[in-house]
Amino acid sequence: MKKTDACLNFYSHFLVFLAAWTLVIKFAFPAAMALNQSEPLLTYVMWDFWWVAHLFLAWQFAHWKSYTYLFALVTSVVEIAIIATKFTLFLRAPEWTIWRTNWFINKIFVLACFVGLLVFLVQERKALQKR
């Protein structure tokens, strides 16, 4: 397996893991807490649908199309910009509740994934664009 293929495989799996983790952190855990506290099921749910884009990008890495490189590049830059902005706003006056701490930890891993992916995409641009 070539280095480029191995990296795409790694990031594909990382993205699937992030999507699953996001579903647990933002949907399943909050719903379970609400049920435990006899509150409406959606009381603590943190609505977020980036996990759909993460799964789509993971699938694209396995089924490369002509637009996959650009989609991955744009998604990486947008994710990094959004998370950096959210971190800047949050860290001005952090609220370390269980919900915000879960959110913060999730975003650290998402940021790490997309910074690494962006570096990979830039370094392997020629090889990836030839696919």
C-alpha positions in Angstrom: 0.0 0.0 0.0 1.4 3.4 -1.0 1.8 6.1 1.6 -0.9 8.2 0.1 -3.4 5.3 0.2 -2.4 4.5 3.8 -3.0 8.1 4.8 -6.4 8.3 3.1 -7.3 5.1 4.8 -6.2 6.5 8.2 -8.2 9.7 7.7 -11.2 7.8 6.5 -11.2 5.8 9.7 -10.5 8.9 11.8 -13.5 10.7 10.3 -15.8 7.7 10.9 -14.6 7.6 14.5 -15.2 11.4 14.9 -18.7 11.0 13.5 -19.6 8.2 15.9 -18.0 10.1 18.8 -19.9 13.2 17.9 -23.2 11.3 17.8 -22.5 10.0 21.3 -21.3 13.3 22.8 -23.9 15.5 21.3 -27.0 13.2 21.0 -26.8 9.9 22.9 -25.2 11.2 26.1 -27.4 14.3 26.4 -30.6 12.2 25.7 -29.6 9.6 28.3 -29.0 12.4 30.8 -32.4 13.9 30.0 -34.1 10.5 30.5 -32.2 10.0 33.8 -33.4 13.3 35.0 -37.0 12.8 33.8 -36.7 15.7 31.4 -37.8 15.9 27.8 -35.5 13.7 25.6 -34.0 16.6 23.6 -33.4 18.9 26.5 -29.6 18.7 26.4 -29.0 17.6 22.8 -26.4 19.7 21.0 -27.6 20.0 17.4 -24.8 19.4 15.0 -24.7 17.8 11.6 -21.0 18.1 10.7 -20.9 14.3 11.4 -22.7 13.9 8.1 -20.0 15.8 6.2 -17.4 13.8 8.0 -19.0 10.5 7.0 -19.3 11.7 3.4 -15.7 12.8 3.3 -14.6 9.4 4.7 -16.7 7.7 2.0 -15.1 9.9 -0.6 -11.6 8.9 0.4 -12.6 5.3 -0.3 -14.4 6.2 -3.6 -12.3 9.0 -4.9 -13.9 11.3 -7.4 -12.5 14.3 -9.3 -13.9 16.7 -6.7 -12.8 14.9 -3.6 -9.5 16.8 -3.2 -11.2 20.2 -3.4 -14.0 19.0 -1.1 -11.5 17.7 1.5 -9.4 20.9 1.3 -12.4 23.2 1.7 -13.9 21.1 4.5 -10.6 21.2 6.3 -10.1 24.9 6.0 -13.7 25.7 7.0 -13.6 23.3 10.0 -10.3 24.8 11.2 -11.7 28.3 10.9 -14.9 27.5 12.7 -13.3 25.7 15.5 -10.6 28.4 16.0 -13.3 31.0 16.1 -15.4 29.0 18.6 -12.4 28.3 20.8 -11.5 32.0 20.8 -15.0 33.0 21.9 -15.2 30.2 24.4 -11.8 30.8 26.0 -12.6 34.4 26.7 -15.1 33.3 29.4 -15.1 29.5 29.6 -17.9 27.7 31.3 -16.6 24.3 32.3 -19.9 22.5 32.6 -20.1 18.8 31.7 -21.7 19.8 28.4 -19.1 22.5 27.4 -16.2 20.2 28.5 -17.6 17.4 26.3 -17.9 19.9 23.4 -14.4 21.2 24.0 -12.8 17.8 24.0 -14.7 16.8 20.9 -13.5 19.9 19.1 -9.9 19.3 20.1 -10.0 15.9 18.3 -11.9 17.4 15.3 -9.3 20.2 15.1 -6.4 17.7 15.3 -8.0 15.6 12.5 -8.5 18.5 10.1 -5.1 20.2 10.8 -3.4 16.8 10.1 -5.6 16.3 7.0 -4.9 19.8 5.7 -1.1 19.2 6.0 -1.5 15.9 4.3 -3.6 17.4 1.4 -1.0 20.2 0.9 2.0 17.8 1.0 0.4 15.2 -1.3 -1.4 17.7 -3.6 0.1 16.4 -6.9 -0.3 12.7 -6.1 -3.9 13.3 -5.0 -4.9 15.4 -7.9 -3.7 12.7 -10.3 -6.1 10.1 -8.8 
